[in-house]
Amino acid sequence: MFSIFNKKIKISELFNDATDIHNHVLPGIDDGAKTIEDSLEMLEKFKALGFKSINATPHTMSDFYPNTKESIFEALTNVQGQLKNDSIRLKATSEYMLDPNFEEVLKNNPEKLLTFNDNHILVEMSFYRPYDRFEEVLYDLQLKGFQPILAHPERYLYYADKITYFTTLKNKGVRLQLNTLSLTNHYGTKTNEITKKLLADDLYDFIGTDAHKIEHLNKIETIKIASKYSNTISKLLQNNKALF
């Protein structure tokens, strides 16, 4: 028997005047856009999809992408200078890898950390193993007045059999950000399975594209989701707006 819950809609139908809070659209400072031309192409695609505001979040990783507030704002300014007046709105923060360098900055120069419109800060871990001081750093962030957002929890497969741990994190004040492509098998079937469990338990707070290149946005354009998820995704997109 046909059920309304079996109906699928294009996720792009929900993107009207949307805000993206996680992407790698700034050129030449991480594994995202390589050139300003790449950045502008991605931003035009964001606009075509219905996005109105973009908060770029280049990686900050001490070993690979040692970005600073200065390097990020330089890249941001370069792109903003190429945008048309009627184009998309663009800001930048960062996606911070939890590592000893991050802890050093948090301890001694927390003012150098880039946050969203208030005190929210996007953090991530290795996909291979959790950071050994994960919960301690989250606690230290909160003591300093920051609100941590954990990027793409569904991609940390070492928690695949410990899904209840994310409820524990939520109870400790950590917010969770879903990757749009995790709604498909883009990162693998296990990631998609975890995503559905976290959605079912209403554990996500935000959603981000995590787009690194135009191909990611082209793929997002094709995503269809079960209609039963549309209200939840719409709520996450609304939460995004409060961060811009």
PAZAPA-4460 file (N, C-alpha, C; in steps of 0.05 Angstrom, whole numbers, plus 32768, in hexadecimal, padded with zeros to 4 digits):
% residues 244
    n_x    n_y    n_z   ca_x   ca_y   ca_z    c_x    c_y    c_z   seq   type   mol
   8011   7FE8   8000   8000   8000   8000   8011   8019   8000     1      M     A
   800A   802C   7FEF   801A   8045   7FEE   8016   8054   8008     2      F     A
   802C   805F   8012   802B   8070   8029   8038   808B   8024     3      S     A
   802E   80A0   8030   803A   80BA   802C   8057   80BA   8036     4      I     A
   805C   80A7   8049   8077   80A6   8054   808B   8099   8041     5      F     A
   8081   808D   802C   8093   8082   8017   8099   8096   8002     6      N     A
   808B   80AD   8002   808F   80C1   7FEE   80AB   80CE   7FF2     7      K     A
   80B8   80D5   7FDC   80D2   80E3   7FDE   80D0   80FE   7FD1     8      K     A
   80E0   8111   7FDC   80E1   812C   7FD1   80FF   8133   7FCD     9      I     A
   8104   8145   7FBA   811F   814F   7FB7   8126   8161   7FCE    10      K     A
   813D   815C   7FDA   8144   816C   7FF1   8148   8189   7FEA    11      I     A
   814E   818F   7FD1   8152   81AA   7FC8   8138   81BA   7FCA    12      S     A
   8121   81AD   7FCC   8108   81BB   7FCF   8107   81C9   7FEA    13      E     A
   8118   81C1   7FFD   8118   81CC   8018   812D   81E3   801A    14      L     A
   813B   81E9   8005   8152   81FB   8007   814B   8219   8002    15      F     A
   8131   8220   8001   812A   823B   7FFB   8135   824F   8010    16      N     A
   8146   8261   8007   8153   8275   8019   8163   8267   802F    17      D     A
   816F   8250   802A   817C   8241   803E   8198   824C   8044    18      A     A
   81A3   8243   805B   81BE   824A   8064   81CE   8230   8067    19      T     A
   81E6   8230   805C   81F8   8219   805F   820D   8221   8074    20      D     A
   8211   820F   8088   8224   8215   809D   823E   8205   809D    21      I     A
   8240   81F4   8088   8258   81E3   8087   825F   81DD   806A    22      H     A
   8275   81E8   8060   827E   81E4   8045   829B   81ED   8042    23      N     A
   82A7   81E6   802C   82C3   81EC   8027   82C6   81FC   800D    24      H     A
   82B8   8212   800C   82B6   8222   7FF4   82CD   8237   7FF1    25      V     A
   82DB   823D   8006   82F1   8250   8004   8309   8243   7FF5    26      L     A
   8316   8252   7FE4   832A   8246   7FD2   8346   8243   7FDE    27      P     A
   8352   822C   7FD9   836F   8229   7FDD   8379   8226   7FF9    28      G     A
   8367   8223   800D   8371   8221   8028   836A   8206   8036    29      I     A
   835C   81F5   8028   8359   81DA   8032   8353   81C7   801B    30      D     A
   8345   81B2   801F   8340   819E   800A   8326   81A4   7FFB    31      D     A
   831C   81BD   7FFD   8304   81C5   7FEF   830A   81D2   7FD5    32      G     A
   82FD   81E9   7FCF   8301   81F7   7FB6   831F   81FE   7FB2    33      A     A
   8328   81FA   7F9A   8345   81FF   7F94   834A   821C   7F8D    34      K     A
   8338   8228   7F7D   833B   8243   7F73   8323   8254   7F78    35      T     A
   8325   826E   7F75   830E   827F   7F77   82F9   8278   7F63    36      I     A
   8301   826F   7F4B   82EE   8267   7F37   82DD   824F   7F41    37      E     A
   82EB   823C   7F4F   82DC   8226   7F5B   82C8   8230   7F70    38      D     A
   82D1   8243   7F80   82C0   824E   7F95   82A7   825B   7F89    39      S     A
   82AB   826B   7F75   8295   8279   7F69   8282   8266   7F5B    40      L     A
   828C   8251   7F4F   827B   823D   7F43   826A   822F   7F58    41      E     A
   8276   8228   7F6F   8267   821C   7F84   8252   822E   7F90    42      M     A
   8259   8248   7F93   8246   825B   7F9F   822F   825F   7F8C    43      L     A
   8234   8260   7F72   821E   8262   7F5F   820B   824A   7F60    44      E     A
   8217   8232   7F65   8207   821A   7F67   81F7   821B   7F81    45      K     A
   8203   8224   7F97   81F4   8227   7FB0   81DC   8239   7FAB    46      F     A
   81E0   824F   7F9D   81CA   8262   7F98   81B5   8255   7F87    47      K     A
   81BD   8246   7F73   81A9   8238   7F62   8199   8224   7F71    48      A     A
   81A5   8218   7F86   8197   8204   7F96   8183   8212   7FAA    49      L     A
   8186   822C   7FAD   8173   8239   7FBF   8180   8245   7FD8    50      G     A
   819A   8242   7FDB   81A8   824C   7FF2   81AC   826B   7FF0    51      F     A
   81A8   8278   8006   81AB   8295   8007   81C4   829D   8016    52      K     A
   81CC   828D   802A   81E3   8294   803B   81F6   827C   803E    53      S     A
   8210   8281   803C   8223   826C   803E   8238   8273   8054    54      I     A
   823C   8261   8067   8252   8265   807A   8267   8250   8073    55      N     A
   827D   8259   8068   8293   8247   8061   82A1   823E   807A    56      A     A
   82AA   8225   807A   82B7   8219   8091   82D0   8209   8089    57      T     A
   82E5   8217   807F   82FD   8208   8078   8309   81F9   8090    58      P     A
   8316   81E3   808A   8323   81D4   809F   8339   81E4   80AD    59      H     A
   833B   81E0   80C7   8353   81E8   80D6   835E   81CE   80E2    60      T     A
   8374   81C5   80D7   8382   81AD   80E1   839F   81B3   80E3    61      M     A
   83AB   81B0   80FA   83C7   81B8   80FD   83DA   81AA   80EA    62      S     A
   83D4   8190   80E3   83E7   8181   80D3   83E3   8186   80B5    63      D     A
   83CB   818D   80AC   83C5   818F   8090   83BD   81AB   8087    64      F     A
   83AB   81B7   8096   83A0   81D1   808F   83A2   81E4   80A7    65      Y     A
   83B9   81EF   80AC   83BD   8200   80C4   83B1   821C   80C0    66      P     A
   8398   821D   80BB   838B   8236   80B6   8389   8247   80D0    67      N     A
   8387   8260   80CC   8383   8273   80E2   836C   8286   80DB    68      T     A
   8364   8296   80EE   834F   82AA   80E8   8358   82BC   80D1    69      K     A
   8372   82C2   80D0   837C   82D4   80BA   837B   82C6   809F    70      E     A
   8384   82AD   809D   8384   82A0   8083   8368   829B   8079    71      S     A
   8355   8295   808B   833A   8290   8083   832C   82AA   807A    72      I     A
   8331   82C0   8089   8324   82D9   8081   8331   82E4   8067    73      F     A
   834A   82DE   8062   8356   82E7   8049   8348   82D9   8031    74      E     A
   8345   82BF   8034   8337   82B0   801F   831A   82B9   801C    75      A     A
   830D   82BE   8032   82F2   82C8   8031   82F0   82E2   8023    76      L     A
   8301   82F5   8029   8301   830F   801D   8306   830E   7FFF    77      T     A
   8318   82FC   7FF7   831D   82F9   7FDA   8305   82F0   7FCB    78      N     A
   82F6   82DD   7FD7   82DE   82D3   7FC9   82C8   82E9   7FCA    79      V     A
   82C4   82F5   7FE1   82AF   830A   7FE3   82B4   8320   7FCF    80      Q     A
   82CD   8326   7FC9   82D3   833B   7FB5   82CB   8334   7F99    81      G     A
   82C6   831A   7F94   82BE   8311   7F79   829F   830C   7F77    82      Q     A
   8291   830F   7F8D   8275   8309   7F8C   8265   8321   7F81    83      L     A
   8250   831B   7F73   823E   8330   7F69   822D   833A   7F80    84      K     A
   8223   8352   7F7D   8213   835E   7F92   81FA   834E   7F98    85      N     A
   81EF   8341   7F84   81D6   8332   7F89   81DC   8315   7F8E    86      D     A
   81F5   830F   7F94   81FC   82F3   7F98   81F7   82EA   7FB4    87      S     A
   8200   82D2   7FBB   81FC   82C6   7FD4   820C   82D4   7FEA    88      I     A
   8202   82D3   8002   8211   82DE   8019   8225   82CA   8023    89      R     A
   823D   82D3   8029   8253   82C1   8031   8261   82CA   804A    90      L     A
   8264   82B8   805D   8274   82BC   8075   8287   82A4   8078    91      K     A
   8297   82A5   808D   82A9   828E   8092   82AE   828A   80B0    92      A     A
   82B0   8271   80B8   82BB   8269   80D2   82D0   8254   80CC    93      T     A
   82CF   823D   80D9   82E1   8227   80D3   82D5   820D   80DE    94      S     A
   82E0   81F7   80D3   82DA   81DD   80DE   82F4   81D3   80EC    95      E     A
   82F3   81D3   8106   830C   81CF   8116   830F   81B1   811C    96      Y     A
   8326   81A6   8114   832E   818C   811D   8336   818C   813A    97      M     A
   832B   817A   814A   8333   8179   8166   834E   816B   8167    98      L     A
   8363   817B   816E   837E   8171   8170   838D   8182   8184    99      D     A
   83A6   817C   818B   83B5   818B   819F   83B7   81A9   8197   100      P     A
   83BA   81AF   817E   83BC   81CB   8176   83A2   81DA   817C   101      N     A
   838B   81CD   8177   8372   81DA   817D   8370   81DF   819B   102      F     A
   8379   81CC   81AB   8378   81CF   81C8   838A   81E6   81D1   103      E     A
   83A0   81E9   81C4   83B3   81FF   81CB   83A6   821A   81C6   104      E     A
   8399   821C   81AE   838C   8236   81A8   8375   823B   81BB   105      V     A
   8365   8227   81C1   834F   822A   81D3   8358   8233   81EF   106      L     A
   836E   8228   81F8   8378   822F   8212   8384   824B   8213   107      K     A
   8394   8252   81FF   83A3   826B   8201   8398   8282   81F0   108      N     A
   838B   827C   81DA   8381   8292   81C9   8365   828B   81BE   109      N     A
   8352   8287   81CF   8337   827F   81C6   832A   8294   81B4   110      P     A
   8333   82AD   81B5   8328   82C2   81A5   8330   82BE   8187   111      E     A
   8343   82AD   8182   834B   82A7   8166   833A   8292   8159   112      K     A
   8328   8286   8168   8316   8272   815D   82FE   8280   8150   113      L     A
   82F6   8276   8139   82E0   8282   812A   82C6   8273   8131   114      L     A
   82B2   8282   8138   8298   8277   813F   8283   8281   812C   115      T     A
   826C   8275   812D   8255   827E   811E   824A   8298   812B   116      F     A
   8233   82A0   8124   8229   82BA   812C   8229   82BF   814A   117      N     A
   822A   82AA   8159   822C   82AD   8176   8244   829E   817F   118      D     A
   8241   828A   8191   8258   827C   819C   825B   825F   8191   119      N     A
   824C   8258   817C   824D   823D   8172   8267   8238   8162   120      H     A
   8272   8221   8165   828C   821B   8158   828A   81FE   814D   121      I     A
   8293   81FB   8133   8291   81E1   8126   82AB   81D2   812A   122      L     A
   82A8   81B9   8134   82C0   81A8   8139   82BC   818D   812C   123      V     A
   82D2   8180   8127   82D2   8165   811C   82E8   8154   8128   124      E     A
   82E7   813A   8122   82FC   8127   812A   8305   8117   8112   125      M     A
   831A   8108   8116   8323   80F5   8102   830E   80E1   80FC   126      S     A
   830C   80D7   80E3   82F9   80C2   80DD   8304   80A7   80E5   127      F     A
   831C   80A5   80EE   8328   808B   80F5   8327   8084   8112   128      Y     A
   8328   8098   8124   8326   8093   8140   831E   80AD   814E   129      R     A
   8310   80AB   8165   8309   80C3   8174   8321   80D0   8180   130      P     A
   831F   80EA   8183   8335   80F9   8191   8336   80F0   81AE   131      Y     A
   834E   80EB   81B8   8350   80DF   81D2   8347   80F2   81E9   132      D     A
   8345   810B   81E4   833B   811E   81F8   8321   812B   81EE   133      R     A
   8311   811C   81DF   82F9   8127   81D3   82E7   8135   81E7   134      F     A
   82DE   8126   81FB   82CB   8132   820E   82D7   8148   821F   135      E     A
   82F1   8145   8225   82FE   815B   8234   82FF   8175   8224   136      E     A
   8304   8173   820A   8305   818B   81F9   82E9   8197   81F7   137      V     A
   82D5   8187   81F4   82B9   8191   81F2   82B2   81A0   820C   138      L     A
   82BA   8195   8223   82B5   81A2   823C   82C5   81BC   823F   139      Y     A
   82DE   81BC   8236   82EE   81D4   8237   82E2   81EA   8225   140      D     A
   82D7   81E2   820E   82CA   81F5   81FC   82B2   8203   820B   141      L     A
   82A3   81F2   8218   828B   81FD   8226   8293   820F   823D   142      Q     A
   82A9   8208   824B   82B3   8219   8260   82BB   8234   8256   143      L     A
   82C5   8235   823D   82CE   824E   8231   82B6   825D   8225   144      K     A
   829F   8253   8226   8287   8260   821C   827F   8259   81FF   145      G     A
   828C   8244   81F4   8286   823B   81D9   8270   8226   81D9   146      F     A
   8261   8225   81C4   824D   8210   81BF   8257   81FE   81A9   147      Q     A
   8262   81E6   81B0   826C   81D4   819B   8257   81C7   8189   148      P     A
   825C   81C7   816F   824C   81B8   815C   825E   81A3   8150   149      I     A
   8257   818A   8153   8267   8174   8148   825E   816F   812B   150      L     A
   8271   8173   8119   826B   816E   80FC   8267   8151   80F6   151      A     A
   8254   814B   80E5   824F   8130   80DA   8254   8119   80ED   152      H     A
   8246   8117   8103   824A   8101   8116   8245   80E5   8109   153      P     A
   8234   80E5   80F4   822E   80CB   80E7   8246   80C0   80D8   154      E     A
   825B   80CF   80D4   8272   80C6   80C5   8288   80BA   80D8   155      R     A
   8284   80BC   80F2   8297   80B0   8104   828E   8093   8109   156      Y     A
   8297   8081   80F8   828D   8066   80F8   8296   8056   8110   157      L     A
   82A9   8060   811F   82B1   8052   8138   829B   8054   814D   158      Y     A
   8287   8065   8148   8270   8067   815A   8257   8058   814F   159      Y     A
   825B   8049   8139   8245   803D   812B   8235   802A   813E   160      A     A
   8242   801D   8150   8235   800B   8162   8230   8018   817D   161      D     A
   8233   8032   817E   8230   8041   8198   8220   805A   8192   162      K     A
   820A   8057   8184   81F9   806E   817C   81EF   807D   8194   163      I     A
   81EB   8070   81AA   81E1   807E   81C2   81F5   8092   81CC   164      T     A
   820E   8090   81C4   8222   80A3   81CD   821B   80BF   81C4   165      Y     A
   820E   80C1   81AD   8207   80DC   81A3   81F1   80E9   81B4   166      F     A
   81E0   80D8   81C0   81CC   80E2   81D3   81DB   80ED   81EC   167      T     A
   81F0   80DF   81F4   8200   80E8   820A   820D   8103   8204   168      T     A
   8218   8106   81EC   8224   8120   81E4   820F   8136   81E4   169      L     A
   81F7   8130   81D9   81E2   8144   81D9   81DB   814D   81F6   170      K     A
   81D9   813A   8207   81D3   8140   8223   81E9   8151   8231   171      N     A
   8201   8150   8225   8217   8160   822F   8219   817B   8221   172      K     A
   8205   8181   8211   8204   819B   8204   8212   819E   81E9   173      G     A
   821A   8187   81DD   8227   8188   81C3   8211   8187   81AE   174      V     A
   8214   8197   8199   8200   8196   8183   820C   8187   816B   175      R     A
   81FB   817B   815B   8203   8169   8146   81FA   8174   812B   176      L     A
   820D   8172   8117   8207   817B   80FC   8208   8165   80E8   177      Q     A
   81F2   8162   80DA   81EF   814D   80C5   81FC   8156   80AB   178      L     A
   820A   8144   809D   8213   814A   8082   81FD   8142   806E   179      N     A
   81F6   8154   805C   81E1   814F   8049   81E6   8136   8039   180      T     A
   81FE   8131   8030   8204   8119   8020   8202   80FF   8030   181      L     A
   8201   8101   804A   81FD   80E9   805B   81E1   80DE   8058   182      S     A
   81CF   80EE   804C   81B4   80E4   8047   81B4   80D0   8030   183      L     A
   81CB   80CD   8023   81CE   80B9   800E   81E5   80A6   8017   184      T     A
   81ED   8094   8005   8203   8082   800A   821E   808E   8001   185      N     A
   821F   80A8   7FFE   8237   80B6   7FF5   8250   80AE   8005   186      H     A
   824D   80AD   8020   8263   80A6   8032   8262   8088   8039   187      Y     A
   8250   8079   802E   824D   805D   8034   8232   8057   8041   188      G     A
   822A   803E   8040   8210   8035   804A   820F   8038   8069   189      T     A
   8225   8032   8076   8225   8034   8094   8220   8050   809D   190      K     A
   822D   8064   8090   8228   8080   8097   820B   8087   8093   191      T     A
   81FF   807D   807D   81E3   8083   8078   81D1   8076   808D   192      N     A
   81D8   805E   8096   81C9   8051   80AB   81C9   8061   80C5   193      E     A
   81E1   806A   80CC   81E4   807A   80E5   81D4   8094   80E2   194      I     A
   81D5   80A0   80CB   81C6   80B9   80C6   81A8   80B4   80CC   195      T     A
   819D   809F   80C1   8181   809A   80C5   817A   8095   80E3   196      K     A
   818C   8088   80F1   8187   8084   810E   8187   809E   811D   197      K     A
   819B   80AF   8117   819D   80C9   8124   8185   80DB   811D   198      L     A
   817C   80DA   8104   8164   80E9   80FC   814C   80DE   810B   199      L     A
   8149   80C4   810D   8132   80B8   811B   8131   80C0   8138   200      A     A
   8149   80C3   8144   814A   80CB   8160   814B   80E9   8164   201      D     A
   8148   80F8   814E   8147   8116   814F   815F   8122   815D   202      D     A
   8177   8118   8156   818F   8120   8163   819E   8136   8155   203      L     A
   8198   813B   813C   81A6   8150   812D   819B   816C   8134   204      Y     A
   81AD   8180   8132   81A5   819C   8137   81A8   81AD   811E   205      D     A
   81BB   81A6   810D   81C1   81B5   80F5   81C7   81A2   80DD   206      F     A
   81C7   81AE   80C5   81CE   819F   80AD   81E1   81B0   809C   207      I     A
   81F5   81A3   8091   8208   81B1   8080   820E   81A0   8067   208      G     A
   8215   81AE   8051   821C   819F   8039   8237   8191   803B   209      T     A
   824A   819D   8049   8266   8194   8049   8270   8191   802D   210      D     A
   8267   81A2   801B   826F   81A2   7FFF   828C   81AB   7FFD   211      A     A
   829C   819B   7FEF   82B8   81A1   7FEA   82BC   81A9   7FCC   212      H     A
   82A9   81A2   7FBB   82AC   81A7   7F9F   8291   81A8   7F92   213      K     A
   8290   81B1   7F79   8276   81B4   7F6B   8268   819A   7F68   214      I     A
   8277   8184   7F66   826A   8169   7F62   8259   8162   7F7B   215      E     A
   8262   816B   7F92   8252   8165   7FAA   8237   8173   7FA9   216      H     A
   8237   818C   7FA0   821E   819B   7F9D   820C   8190   7F88   217      L     A
   8219   8187   7F72   8209   817A   7F5D   81FB   8161   7F67   218      N     A
   8209   8152   7F78   81FE   813A   7F83   81E7   8141   7F97   219      K     A
   81EC   8155   7FA7   81D7   815E   7FBA   81BD   8165   7FAB   220      I     A
   81C1   8171   7F94   81A9   8179   7F84   8198   8161   7F7D   221      E     A
   81A3   814A   7F7B   8194   8132   7F73   8188   8123   7F8A   222      T     A
   818F   812A   7FA3   8186   811B   7FBA   8168   811C   7FBE   223      I     A
   815C   8104   7FC2   8140   8102   7FC9   813F   80F5   7FE5   224      K     A
   812E   8101   7FF6   812B   80F6   8011   810E   80EE   8016   225      I     A
   810A   80DB   8028   80EF   80D3   802F   80E1   80EB   803B   226      A     A
   80C8   80EE   8034   80B9   8106   803D   80B7   8107   805C   227      S     A
   80BA   80F0   8069   80B8   80F0   8086   80D0   8100   8093   228      K     A
   80E5   8105   8083   80FC   8114   808D   80FA   8132   8087   229      Y     A
   80E7   813A   8078   80E6   8155   806E   80E3   816A   8084   230      S     A
   80D2   8164   8098   80CF   8177   80AE   80E8   8179   80BF   231      N     A
   80F6   8163   80C3   810E   8163   80D2   8124   8173   80C4   232      T     A
   8127   816E   80AA   813C   817C   809A   8135   819A   809A   233      I     A
   811C   81A1   8097   8114   81BD   8097   811A   81CA   80B1   234      S     A
   8117   81BC   80C7   811E   81C7   80E1   813C   81CC   80E4   235      K     A
   814C   81B9   80DA   8169   81BC   80DB   8171   81D4   80CA   236      L     A
   8165   81D7   80B3   816C   81EE   80A2   8164   8209   80AF   237      L     A
   814E   8208   80BE   8146   8220   80CC   815A   8227   80E3   238      Q     A
   8163   8212   80F0   8178   8215   8105   8191   8222   80F9   239      N     A
   8198   821A   80E0   81B0   8225   80D3   81AF   8243   80D2   240      N     A
   8197   824E   80CC   8195   826B   80C8   819D   827B   80E1   241      K     A
   8198   826F   80F8   819F   827D   8111   81BD   8280   8115   242      A     A
   81CC   8270   8106   81EA   8271   8109   81F7   8285   80F6   243      L     A
   81E9   828F   80E2   81F6   82A0   80CE   81F8   82BD   80D8   244      F     A
***
